[in-house]
Amino acid sequence: MSEFQQRGAEIVGVSVDSKYSHLAWLSQPRSQGGIQGTDIPLLADMTKGVSRDYGVLAEGLGIAYRGLFIIDPDGVVQAEMVTNLAIGRSSDETLRLLDAAQESKKGMVCPMNYAKGKEAINPKEAKAWFTKHAK
């Protein structure tokens, strides 16, 4: 959580489960499949409106796929990833995407496998970047 906060990011969990299910998860130790100790706010999307709006709702099943959205302060989705129910998300990859989104807000372009601390591409000097980094 602190790595996200250091970058000025806020995290919110949204699920189509009820606040009672969330309370049960929060009360259940991690060693038993729960999320006890987490400090991420959880929102119950009982109407499924958020899940529908973000395109992660499996309408016929009434469940939501796992979605991850990086939304900038202007409300623009900068990155999104949707996976099937059995595929977990990666904090490391989420941080990488967040770093790239923040770098792009400075007018830079992030190449494949960009990570914080690596050189991004200044579009006005792209030829020099490619000359230096081409393999």
C-alpha positions in Angstrom: 0.0 0.0 0.0 2.7 2.4 0.9 4.3 2.2 -2.6 1.1 3.2 -4.1 0.6 6.1 -1.6 4.2 7.3 -2.3 3.1 7.7 -5.9 -0.1 9.6 -4.9 -2.4 6.7 -5.9 -5.5 5.6 -4.1 -6.7 2.0 -4.2 -10.4 1.0 -4.0 -11.7 -2.6 -4.2 -15.1 -3.1 -5.8 -17.0 -6.3 -5.9 -20.5 -7.4 -6.6 -20.6 -9.1 -3.2 -22.4 -7.5 -0.3 -20.9 -5.5 2.6 -21.6 -8.5 4.7 -19.4 -10.7 2.5 -16.7 -8.0 2.7 -16.9 -8.0 6.5 -16.5 -11.8 6.5 -13.4 -11.5 4.2 -12.0 -8.8 6.4 -12.6 -11.0 9.5 -11.1 -14.1 8.0 -7.3 -14.7 8.4 -5.3 -14.7 5.2 -4.1 -18.2 6.1 -7.8 -19.3 5.7 -8.4 -17.4 2.5 -9.5 -14.1 3.9 -8.1 -10.6 3.7 -7.8 -9.8 7.4 -5.5 -6.8 8.0 -6.1 -5.2 4.6 -6.7 -1.4 4.7 -8.0 -1.1 1.2 -11.6 0.3 1.1 -14.1 -2.1 -0.3 -17.2 -1.0 -2.2 -20.2 -3.3 -2.6 -21.5 -3.0 -6.1 -24.8 -4.7 -5.4 -26.6 -3.1 -8.4 -23.6 -4.2 -10.6 -23.6 -0.7 -12.1 -19.9 -0.1 -11.6 -19.0 -3.5 -12.9 -21.2 -3.0 -15.9 -19.9 0.5 -16.6 -16.3 -0.8 -16.6 -17.1 -3.8 -18.8 -16.2 -6.5 -16.3 -19.7 -7.9 -15.6 -20.5 -11.3 -16.8 -24.2 -10.4 -17.3 -25.6 -13.9 -17.5 -23.7 -15.1 -14.4 -24.2 -12.0 -12.3 -20.5 -12.0 -11.4 -17.6 -9.6 -12.3 -14.3 -10.6 -13.8 -11.2 -9.3 -12.2 -10.6 -5.8 -13.4 -7.8 -3.4 -12.7 -8.1 0.2 -13.8 -5.7 3.1 -13.4 -7.6 6.3 -13.5 -5.8 9.6 -13.6 -6.9 12.7 -11.5 -8.9 13.9 -14.5 -11.0 10.7 -14.5 -9.4 9.3 -17.6 -8.6 5.6 -17.6 -4.9 5.3 -18.4 -4.6 1.5 -18.2 -7.0 -1.4 -17.7 -6.6 -5.1 -17.4 -9.4 -7.7 -17.2 -8.7 -11.3 -16.3 -10.7 -14.4 -15.8 -11.8 -15.3 -12.2 -8.9 -17.7 -11.6 -6.1 -15.3 -12.6 -4.8 -13.0 -9.9 -3.4 -9.6 -10.3 0.1 -8.4 -9.7 1.0 -5.5 -7.4 4.4 -5.2 -9.2 2.8 -5.0 -12.6 0.2 -2.5 -11.3 3.0 -0.3 -9.9 4.8 -0.6 -13.3 1.7 0.5 -15.1 1.1 3.4 -12.6 4.7 4.6 -13.1 4.3 4.5 -16.9 1.0 6.3 -16.7 2.6 9.0 -14.5 5.6 9.3 -16.8 3.3 9.6 -19.9 1.5 12.6 -18.2 4.9 14.4 -18.4 4.7 14.0 -22.2 7.0 10.9 -22.4 6.3 7.6 -24.1 7.1 4.4 -22.2 8.7 1.6 -24.2 8.0 -2.1 -23.8 9.1 -3.3 -20.3 9.4 0.3 -19.0 10.0 0.5 -15.3 10.5 3.4 -12.9 14.0 4.7 -13.2 14.4 3.5 -16.8 14.7 6.0 -19.6 11.4 6.9 -21.3 11.2 8.3 -24.8 10.9 12.0 -25.4 8.9 12.0 -28.6 10.9 15.0 -29.9 14.1 13.0 -29.4 12.8 9.5 -30.3 15.4 8.8 -32.9 18.2 9.3 -30.4 16.5 7.0 -27.9 16.1 4.3 -30.5 19.7 4.7 -31.7 20.9 4.3 -28.1 18.6 1.4 -27.1 18.1 -0.6 -30.3 19.2 -4.2 -30.0 
